[in-house]
């Protein structure tokens, strides 16, 4: 995803906020030794589009390399519980809140990235069914020959919500019979591979996949907006650098990147 942005710190002085200034000061105090080891960021895949861009920008601006590890919320939580370590953790607000409460995150390090809703996508060039009303949305799901979505049993937030929704709509059996369940990654990839006709996931994970067209968000009556937040791991070996990274990706100047990737403040 390319947005034609200028994101080097060199471009900031004329418009930086107090927070950005504080980040710049913090970054200036991080020495070469602290930058030698890359920051490890474990993140829910929903924020992947924007996070990859911002991590690249951060490396260019500071010299600090960033290693991104993606998975669904359940997968990341399982990896952390198994003893894997990260410097920064990015998950749904509920999951981050639980980690913070259990002492897994550094005090005062949590910051909000934005919120994104659920959407449907099909192959580029395919017929675009109407999904703007509850009735047309339900009809489109029933008409699709196959639907890819996150496996609820695998801990994917969007899949857990969608499975509950189809039960509520009384179409769970019909949808499950033609489901293509995935664990991690974009459900839209299964459209491009020809293994699914429709994909259900967060809008942020569907809107910039080559060969796929976003039909739109769920109708308001069925929408579920997820808020994603970041925090510094209590086990980080470089907590100041980790805090600087969280500050960088949540600074006001980054809002446009998140919006382009399907997030709202």
Secondary structure, 3 states (H helix, E strand, C coil): CCCCCCCCHHHCCCCCCHHHHHHHHHHHCCCHHHHHCCEEEEEEHHHHHHHHHHHHHHHHHHCCCEEEEEECHHHHHHHHHCCCCCCEEEEEHHHHHHHHHCCCECCCCCEEEEEECEEEEEECCCCCCCCCCHHHHHHHHHHCCCEEEECHHHCCHHHHHHHHHHHHCCCHHHHHHCEEEECCCCCCHHHHCCCCCEEEEEHHHHCCCCCEEEEEECCHHHCCCEEEEEEEECCCCCHHHHHHHHHHHCCHHHHHHHHHCCCEC
